[in-house]
Amino acid sequence: MQDNKMLNYIKDVLQNMPTDWLGLTTHRLDIYDESLAKTQFLDQFEKLYNENTPIANGTETAALKKLPTAYDYIRLGHPLSCVLEWGIAHLNNTTPNNVISFSSKTAPILAILRKNLLENINTQIIYTGELPAYFDAEIVRSIYGYKFELRQVDKVEDISAHDSYRGNGSTIFISEKDEIGAIYLNPIPIAIGIDFFISLHGNLGSILVVNGEENESYISEIQHVRRRETIAMTPANCLTALKSLTEQAPLENKKSNVEADKKSVLASIKEITGTTTKPLVASSGLSIQYAIMMGLIADAKENHKGKAIKFIVPPNCYGGTNDQARRVAACLNNVEIVDLLVDGNNEMVQSIDTVLTEIAHEDAVPYIIAEIPTNPRVEVPDLNQLKAVLSKERKTSKGEIAIDPVFILDQTFCPNFHFLGEGEILSTVRAISYASGSKFPSGGQCTAGYCVGNTKTEALMEKIEMHLALCDNEATDLQYEILARQLPSMNQRIYDAYTNTREFVNFIHDALPEAKINFVTDELAAQGFTPSVFSLDLPTKGNTDAEREMYKRALNLKLINLMITEIPNESKFCVSYGQLKGCYWTIPATSTQGTTKEGDKDYIVRASLSPNLDLELHKKVFLKFVEQI
């Protein structure tokens, strides 16, 4: 009876949910508390449920609209994934915190294996039917470094208590299911000591249930894998899963034009980037970055056996990039992160030259990850000097020719600039570029990201493609559909958004000349660097550095709060870029640089403008801010 009440309530929610639950990729930071991610949303959602708050009133219920943001990035989680996990938890007499949905069917396995590797804990994987074809156990062991045993059974009841690793490791049980619901509704799995249940659900992804209080220490680690190396089950797929859950019916197989959409997307990416090699499209920017890292590690292990692998990363770049790189290095003894200083008094090309010379001396394998333009300072290095430094032949300490670097370029801010095509500036060195799809590629409509390589990286791209498949992180059918629709207009949207941004930057320069604005010069724009994001270092005052810093941080929030209050339909406190309309404000130190070391964070304002906004109104409100300081 209680289950029926819960399922009927979810039905009402699905019929009356805010449209943003299905369509947004990034959420409002002004109603988001990161320390209470998921729980704050579900606590208030559960309160609505327990109080029998009416939902089915034929319109989007105000009560649902008022719920706090579940996660800042939809790839980590969102309202529909939270509701799905809440419903499954109710059916299985567990807490929603113990239920985690994934778009990938491999990632939950890798998440558990990662923690057990770092904790030196044994892992047993028991499964019915077949493991996903792309889960190559040998590669997971040899490249990722994970240790585990595999065992196939006909059904869960075939597992006896002495089969469990309980007390001496972890036991994972994997099964393919054609409906969403009860993972275990009988005492058998508890008695036989299964620690983690992973149910695979066709094209939707997978759902992991953590069993027992003794395994709750895994939850934050598993969530972190979902944040950095993959994504949550997408909103559209969660909706399909929730319909299966509420109707207690098999999953609906939706028809899609994925082959035609994929062909269109790959052709558009080639045209936009000026490249000829096969592009790869992933479920998110970080999904593709993870495939790049693991593919390059695989190549180094094959072609440079025994040599150290060095990932060279700016310490203040986007927090996801920084964090993911360090997470990969933490799992592998021969992989190390080397800081690349690129902002402020440090210049990217000189820093790369210094670091590559040191790595060459050690006879190590150098992989560079960098953003152009940089985030959030929006700086572009001298590209001819960059090419020269990357092309330079270096020697090891023994006088032998050192391994040439691979330049991995995060091109999210300017995805239309041709770096890699024939005759372009980085066509003669090994280079790969990638972009986050939640920005300009989709106009904020999906998270899918992509990467391309120049002709010198064809063999590397094959390795990257293999690891993208192994992690089951390719873009979903709907993501391909959205990109097929949005990519053809991307370059025009970039131009229009840049035009708005240039005008706003010029206005701010005149209205508040004491502020330092980080944006591309007219000369760089003429070369093709036309971002629509800038950062603003506001003027400050005080008698000490601490006082001045405190004043500036308060002023940052004052500006943002004024903008989102005065222009609520367009200005948002949100981590976003490349959207179809509006203006987005954030403070990198507390959002995009969330996991960056404190000393490397930027407590400045970052703004991004779209092709479609009321620019005159934004100028008017900014002038009001200037008058108040």
Protein Blocks (a to p, Z undefined) as FASTA:
>chain_A
ZZmmmmmmmmmmmmmgcfklmmpmbdcfklccfklgojlmmmmmmmmmmnopafbgopac
fklmmpccfbfblklocfklmmmmmmmmmmnopafklpccdfbfklmmmmmmmmmmmnop
acddddehjadfklcfklmmmmnopacdddddfbfklpcfklpmghiaccddddddfbdc
dfblcfklmmnopabdcddehjnopadddehjklmmmmmmmmmmmmmmmccddfklmmmm
mmmmmnopacdddddfklmmmmmmmmmmmmmnopabdcdddfbfklmmmmmmmmmmmmmm
mmmghiacdddddfkbcfklmmmmmmmmmmpmkbccddddfehjbcfklmmmmmmmmmmm
nopacdddddddddfklpacdfklmmmmmmpccddfkopacddddddddfklmmmbcfkb
ghiaklmbccdddddfklmmnnopambdcddddfklmmmmmmmmmmmmmnopaccfklmm
mmmmmmmmmmmmmmmmmmmmmmmmmmmmmmmmmbccddddfklmmnopacfbdcddddde
djbfklmmmmmmmmmmmmmmmmmmmmmmlpccdddehiabdcddddfklmmmmmgcfklp
ccdddddddfbdcfklmmmmmmmmmmmZZ
